[in-house]
Amino acid sequence: MIKIPNVKLANGILMPQFGLGVYKVEEGKEVENVVWNAIQLGYRLIDTASFYDNEEGVGKAIEQSGIPREELFITTKVWNDDHGYEETIAAFKKSLNKLHLSYIDLYLIHWPMPTKYKDTWRALEYLYEEGLVKAIGVSNFHEHHLAEIKKDAKIMPMVNQVELHPQLSQQPLREYCKSNDIQVEAWAPIARGKLSEEPLFVTLSEKYNKSVSQIILRWHIQHQVVVIPKTTKLERLEENQAIFDFALSEEDMSMIDKYNKNKRMGKNPDDL
């Protein structure tokens, strides 16, 4: 079984640097099977959200996995319709119930809804102080959103999960997060497979005898980013995690850094 490294969050909690995202994985047998398979392979970080509508299946797979709860790191998120202090606490309790868990390892604000996310953040602080979550953070927050939270927060976000891949390297945001002790986590880390035929990545794939996806995931790992590639296929679960037996050279890391095009696959958080 592959040993996955951890990153240490601002509060000292250890978070696996690699895991499984289940966006658009169907509730029921599909999500139950992929999460169960991932856990058996050694995955310990599972990332879901109320919006994904598959928390119950994730919870069932966790129950059936046979792995002690404290060895797993489960993330879920509050959706845009549930922003606000009381609303967020109610949404959290629904997620907790669906997952059949007594606590969540990481709870995130899914998107920075204008005028509302600061009240939502207060609710996350409350859930953290009550011991219902081990760590709290945000998703899809730009620097200015984080700076706004910082004005009033008792606790700063410990994680910022954002769209991040070689086409959107987010270097200024990564630097801001590093200076504020916020761990960056990437969604769509392999750009949804769109770079599989790009000459740079094909060349690196041949050089290291690794797939393009493995090259890109390794680039994230060496930048100390947490990655949660999504798949439903067993062979891809195995392939995605086979990235800890090689390292990219500084020169190759730099070449991938320069590939950045500031090109998004999802929405710009400022366009909400």
N, C-alpha and C positions, 0 to 999 in steps of 0.2 A: 504493500500500500504506500502511495506517495505521501511524503511528509510535506504539508503545506505550511509555509511560514506565516507568522502573525505580524501585525503592526500594533503598536501601542497607542491607544487613543489618549486624549488630553487628561482624562480622569484615571488613567492607568489600566483600563480594561484592554484585554487583548482581543483583536479582531482578525480572523483569517484574511490573508491578502488575496485569496482566490476563492470563488464560490460559484453558485448557480443562480441565475436570474430566471424567473418564470413568467415574464411578461408575454401575454398572448398564448400561454399554455392552457389548454382547455381544462376546466374544472372536471373532477371525476377521475376516471382511470388514467387519463393521459398525464395529468399533473402528479397523481399519486405514484405512478410508475417511474417517472423521470426523477422525482425527488428521492424515492426509495433507492433507485439504482445509484444515484449520485452519492447518497450517504454510504451505501455499501462500498463504493469505490474510494471513500475517504474524504469526500466533500463534507465540510462542516458549516459553511456559510450558505444559507438559503435566503434569497431576497424575493419577497412578494409585496403586495400592496392591496388595499381594499378595492382599488379600481380594477385590479386584475381579475377579481371575482373568482379566485381559486384558493383562498385562504383555508377553506375547509379541507380541500384535498391535500394541501401542504401539511395541515395538522394531522390528518390520518396517516400520511407517509411517515411523519415524525414518530407517531405512536407505534407504528408497526416496524420501525427501523431496528429496534433493539439497542439503540445507542443511548447512553445516559443523557438526559436533557442538558446537563451542565457542559457537555462536550460539544453541543451545537450552538450556532450563532444565528438567530432568526431575526430578520428585518422585515418590518412592514411599514406602511405609510398612510397618512391621513389625506383623503382626497379633497379636491377643491370645494365641493359642495358642503363639506363638513368643517370649514374654517370657522374660527371663533372659539372662545374659551370653553364654554359649556359643551358646545357642539363637538369639539375635538375630544374632550374627555368621554363623551358618549360614543363617539366613533371608535375610540381606542378600545373601550370595553367590548364593542361588537367584534372587533378584530381578534381580541384576546379570546373571546368565546368561540369564534369560528376556528381558531387555531388550536383550541383545547389546551392552552398553555396558562401557566400562572404568572408568567412575566414575559416580556419581549426584550431581546438583547439590544436592538436598535430600532428606534421609532423616528421616522422622518416626516417632515412637511413635504408633500409631493411636489408642489409648485408654489411659488411666491404670489399668492392672490393679492392684488393691490388692496391696500387699506386694511386687510384682515390678518396678514400673516404674523403681525406682532402679538395680537391676542392669542393666536394659535400657538405661538412660541411660549407664551406664559403657561399655557396648558401643558405643553411638553415639559417645562420646568417643574410643574406640579407633579406630573406623573413620575418624573425622575426622582424628585425628593421623597415621594411616597414609596419608592423602591419597586415600582411596577415595570420600569424599564431600566436596563443597565447603562444605556447611552442614548443620547438624543442628537438629532442632526437635521439637516435640510437636504433638499434635492432641487436641482435646477436653479440655484441661487447665483446671481452675479455678485461681483464685489460690492456694488452699491446696496444690494439687498442685505448682505452680511454686515456692512457698515451700519445700516439702519437698525438691525437687530442689536448690534453692539452698544448702541446708545443707551438702551434700557435693560439689557439682559443681565440677569443674575448669573446665568451660566451660558457660555458661548456654545454654538453648535460644535459638536465633536467630529462630525462627518458632513461633507457636501458631495452628494452623488449627482454627477452631471454627465451630459453627453460628452464623450472624450474618446478620440481615436486619431490616427495620423492625419486625417483630413481636417480635424478640429482639435488641435493640440492644447488649447486653453492655457498657454504658458503664463500669461499675466494672472489669471485666476488661480492657477496652481501656486504661483509665487505668493499671492496674497494669502491663500489658505495656509501655506507653510509658515508664513510669518505670524499667523494668528493661531497656530497649533490646531488647525482643522485638517483632518484626513480627507484626501480626495479619493473618490470612488467613481469608476467609469461605468456608465451604461452605454450600450452599443459599442463595446470596446473594439470589436473587429469591423466596425462600420457596416454591420449586417452583411458581411461577405462581399462588399462592393469592390474591394481592393485585390481580389484574388488573381486578377490578370494584369495588374499594374507591373510594369517591367522592374521597378525597384524591388518590389516584394517577391517577385518570381526569382530574381537574381539571388536575393538573400535566402530564399527558401532552398535553392539549389546549393548555395554555399554551406549552409548549416545542416542540410539534410533534414529540414523540418518544414511543416506546412506553412503557408502564408499566415494562417490564423495563429499558429504557434509563435511565429516571428513577432507578430503584432502584440500578442499577449505578453511575450517576454519583454518587449519594449516598455509596456506599462509597468511590469514588475520591477524593472531596473530603475524606473522613475518613482518607485515607492507608491504607486497607485494601486488601490484595491480594484479587482476586476470580477465581474459577474456575467460571463458570457452565457447566452441562452441557447439551449438546444433541447430536443426531445429524443435524440438518437443516442443509444448506448455507445456506439463507436466514437461519436463526437465528444461525449462526456469524457471518455478515456483520452482522446487526442488532446482536448483542451487543457487537461491538467498535466500533460506530459511536457512541462515547460521549465522544470526545475533541475534538469540535467545538462543544461548548456547556458552560455551567456553570450550576449551580443557584444562585440567590441565597441569601444568608445567611438570609433570612426563610423561604424554602422548605426549606432544610436544617434549620432549627429546627423547622418543622412536622413534617417526617418524623421527627426525633429524638423528638418528643413522642408520636408514634404508638405507641411501644413498649408492648407488653403482657406482656413476659416470657413469651411463649408459644413453646414448643419444637415442632419438627416431628419431631426425633429424640429419642434417649434423653438423660437427664441423666447426665453422667459419674459422678455420685455414686451412681447406681443400678446400677452394674456388679456 
